[in-house]
Each structure stands twice: as structure tokens, then as C-alpha cells.
Amino acid sequence: MTASAGVALFATEGDQDDGLLAKADIALHTAKYAGRNRHPIFSPGDEALGRMRAKIQGEERIRRAQEGDRLVLHYQPICRLPDHSVSHFQVLIRMGGEDGELVSPAAFLDTAERFGMIRYIDHWVVNHALAVQGRSLREERPVSLAVNLAGLHIGRGEVLDRVTRALEESGADPRALCSKSRNRRGGKHRAGT
């Protein structure tokens, strides 16, 4: 077991309670960003400070989007070349911004992975996508879906349990699903579910 700590010096910073804690929190996020198991000291001139502030603001945007139910799924048709018929739909997530704009996954998924929020997002995607697939069966208009999940979850029992529960709750057809995992660099690894 390892630990990370963020340090802000009271004597040199001269802050009271919240300001000092905020700086220690920025130093802690710096430790996490640098690979964990570290104990950086907050420094106003640190070049990583701007990056960490942006990451923390990104984390807050994601939390507000989750709390405000502003995650949105889009379904992109994947067509067969010979006859242009739709073979399946790729499920794509977007985040609704506070001013109503849709935010690309490239702008928030890396932050969600880094701050441990990706599990919630993946669970949300699985639940909502399988609900759509189950509804398509009940309406006798079945669709097949390719669902993108974080690469770090593929192969873990928790994901299988989540998918199994969502299949039971939604009445979705597991044969009509495939999964693509996202790695941290934006590439994809294919994995069947």
C-alpha cells in the first residue's frame, strides 16, 4: 500500500483555512498526476499548477454533469460497404455543458480516468445503452450496439457483474452487444461481452 500527500506551508503561504487546504489539494492532485506515492509541496511558480487547476476544474465540470444528469448517448450507425445497410450502432458518450453545448469525450474522459470517475461513467453508459437495446427488442425493432468502455475495466469481474445486472434489468440481448475499450491514449481494444 502506498500513499500520496499534498503539502502547503502555512508560514510561507500565509493563508487561512480554505486557501491553505486548496493549495494542499492542488499539491495532492499534482502527486496523483505525477504517478502517485509522492508528497509534493505547493509552489505558486510550479508550471504544473496551471495544468492541475485545469484538471480540477474539469473534474468539477464532470461531477456537476453527473449530478445534473447531463451525460448523453449518441448512436452512430455503422454501415456495411456492399449494400450500405446498418450492421450495428456505436454508442458514443457526450457531456452536456452548463451552457447547453455538448462536450466531446476527448475533453473529459482522460480527466474522468485520472480522477477515478470513469467507473461511474462506464456504469452509466452500460445501463443506458442496454436499456435502449432492451426497448428495441420489446418494440420488435432490434438493434446491435458497440459500447466503448475504459480499457482498465475490461477483464475485471466488476464489469461483468454490472453488464449481467443491466442485461437482467433491461431485457437486452447479450448477442447483440460488443464492447470496445478505450486506452489512455485514445486507442481502442476490442473485447466481446
C-alpha positions in Angstrom: 0.0 0.0 0.0 1.3 3.5 -0.8 0.1 7.0 -0.1 0.3 10.4 -1.6 0.1 13.7 0.3 -0.1 17.3 -0.8 1.7 19.8 1.3 1.2 23.6 1.7 3.3 25.5 4.1 1.4 27.8 6.4 4.3 30.0 7.3 5.3 30.9 3.8 1.9 30.9 2.2 0.2 33.0 4.9 -3.3 31.6 4.1 -6.1 30.9 6.4 -8.0 27.6 6.4 -9.7 27.2 3.0 -6.9 28.8 0.9 -4.3 26.6 2.6 -6.4 23.5 2.1 -7.0 24.4 -1.5 -3.3 24.7 -2.1 -2.6 21.4 -0.3 -5.3 19.8 -2.5 -3.6 21.2 -5.7 -0.3 19.7 -4.5 -2.1 16.3 -3.8 -3.6 16.3 -7.3 -0.1 17.1 -8.6 1.1 13.9 -6.8 -1.6 11.9 -8.4 -0.9 13.3 -11.8 2.8 12.6 -11.5 2.2 8.9 -10.7 1.1 8.7 -7.1 3.2 7.7 -4.0 4.6 11.2 -3.7 4.5 14.2 -1.4 4.9 17.5 -3.4 4.9 20.9 -1.7 2.7 23.6 -3.2 4.7 26.2 -5.1 2.9 29.2 -6.8 5.5 29.2 -9.5 5.2 25.5 -10.3 4.4 25.0 -14.0 2.2 22.0 -13.2 -0.1 24.4 -11.2 -1.9 25.6 -14.3 -2.4 22.1 -15.6 -3.7 20.9 -12.2 -6.1 23.8 -11.9 -7.5 22.9 -15.3 -7.8 19.3 -14.3 -9.5 20.1 -11.0 -11.9 22.4 -12.9 -12.5 19.6 -15.4 -13.2 17.2 -12.5 -15.8 19.6 -11.1 -17.5 20.0 -14.5 -17.8 16.2 -14.7 -19.2 16.0 -11.2 -21.8 18.7 -11.9 -22.7 17.0 -15.2 -23.2 13.7 -13.3 -25.3 15.3 -10.6 -27.3 17.3 -13.2 -27.9 14.2 -15.3 -26.2 15.8 -18.3 -24.5 12.8 -19.8 -25.9 11.9 -23.2 -25.6 8.9 -25.5 -25.4 9.2 -29.3 -25.8 6.3 -31.6 -23.6 6.3 -34.7 -24.7 3.9 -37.5 -22.0 1.5 -38.7 -22.8 0.5 -42.3 -21.9 -2.5 -44.5 -20.0 -1.4 -47.6 -21.6 -3.7 -50.2 -25.2 -2.6 -49.6 -25.0 0.3 -47.1 -27.2 -1.4 -44.6 -26.7 -0.7 -40.9 -24.9 -3.6 -39.2 -24.9 -2.0 -35.7 -24.7 1.3 -33.9 -21.6 2.5 -32.0 -22.6 4.1 -28.7 -20.9 7.4 -28.1 -21.0 9.5 -24.9 -21.1 13.3 -24.7 -21.4 15.5 -21.7 -23.8 18.4 -21.7 -22.1 21.6 -20.6 -23.6 24.1 -18.2 -24.5 26.4 -21.1 -26.2 23.7 -23.1 -23.3 22.8 -25.5 -22.2 19.2 -26.0 -18.7 18.4 -24.8 -16.7 15.8 -26.8 -15.4 12.8 -24.9 -11.8 13.8 -25.7 -12.4 16.8 -23.4 -13.4 14.9 -20.3 -12.7 11.1 -20.4 -9.0 11.4 -19.6 -9.8 13.6 -16.6 -12.5 11.1 -15.6 -10.0 8.3 -15.7 -7.3 10.2 -13.9 -9.6 11.2 -11.0 -11.3 7.8 -10.7 -14.7 8.9 -12.1 -14.6 6.7 -15.1 -16.2 3.7 -13.3 -19.4 5.8 -12.7 -19.4 6.9 -16.4 -18.9 3.3 -17.7 -21.7 2.0 -15.4 -24.0 4.8 -16.6 -23.2 4.0 -20.3 -23.8 0.3 -19.8 -27.1 0.8 -18.0 -28.5 3.3 -20.5 -27.2 1.6 -23.7 -28.7 -1.8 -22.6 -32.0 -0.1 -21.7 -32.1 1.2 -25.3 -31.2 -2.3 -26.7 -33.9 -4.0 -24.5 -36.5 -1.4 -25.5 -35.6 -2.1 -29.2 -36.4 -5.8 -28.6 -39.8 -5.1 -27.0 -40.7 -2.8 -29.8 -39.7 -5.5 -32.3 -37.0 -3.3 -33.9 -33.9 -4.9 -32.5 -30.5 -3.1 -32.8 -27.0 -4.3 -32.2 -24.7 -2.0 -30.2 -21.0 -1.5 -29.8 -20.3 0.0 -26.4 -17.0 1.8 -25.5 -15.6 1.2 -22.0 -12.4 2.2 -20.3 -9.7 -0.3 -21.0 -8.8 -0.6 -17.3 -12.2 -2.2 -16.6 -12.2 -4.9 -19.3 -11.4 -8.3 -17.8 -12.5 -7.3 -14.3 -15.3 -9.1 -12.6 -17.0 -5.9 -11.6 -17.7 -5.0 -15.3 -19.1 -8.5 -16.0 -21.3 -8.2 -12.9 -22.5 -4.7 -14.0 -23.3 -5.9 -17.5 -25.1 -9.0 -16.2 -27.3 -6.9 -13.9 -28.0 -4.4 -16.7 -28.9 -7.3 -19.0 -31.4 -8.7 -16.5 -32.9 -5.3 -15.7 -33.2 -4.2 -19.3 -34.1 -7.4 -21.0 -31.4 -6.7 -23.6 -29.9 -9.5 -25.8 -26.3 -10.1 -25.0 -25.7 -11.5 -28.5 -26.5 -8.0 -29.9 -23.6 -6.4 -28.0 -19.9 -5.9 -28.4 -17.5 -3.8 -26.4 -14.6 -1.6 -27.3 -12.3 -0.5 -24.6 -10.6 2.9 -24.6 -7.0 3.1 -23.6 -5.5 6.2 -22.1 -4.0 7.3 -25.5 -7.4 7.3 -27.2 -6.9 3.9 -29.0 -9.3 1.1 -28.7 -9.0 -2.5 -27.8 -11.9 -4.8 -28.9 -13.4 -7.1 -26.4 -16.6 -9.1 -26.7 -19.2 -9.2 -23.9 
